[in-house]
Amino acid sequence: MTPTHTASTPADLGALAARLESAAEEFSDHSCNDFTLVANPDNQAIVLAALKFIEAGGDYEEDWDDFAADVRAAEDEIAFFDNWLMAYMAHRCRELASGRAGAPLSEAEGAVIAELLGLVDELNEQ
């Protein structure tokens, strides 16, 4: 089981957001940004929220509706971009740190963050 991250204070959340933002920038330069999540309702919700966040930024030209439909239809696993998830989770942490988002990080979000930070640690060990 993947450990979850339990940042709860605004300072912790801000530091976590900064780490994820830095990682998103670094990982955007990699040739392979595939990240796989188990296809379950919690992960689908996270990926769809990340997709909406990326779409709102206007930086990518994709067929968003098809991408979202693929996420909703996934049965075993969801393939997504690690740097997009990092950017979204950084945004989510920033929102929590500032008090603009009401709900704390869910267990599923914490698990995704832990896995993403694990990728960062693996890269730094190389």
Summary of the structure (lengths in Angstrom):
residues: 126
radius of gyration: 13.9
end to end distance: 23.8
largest distance: 38.1
contacts: 352
relative contact order: 0.24
helix: 64%
strand: 8%
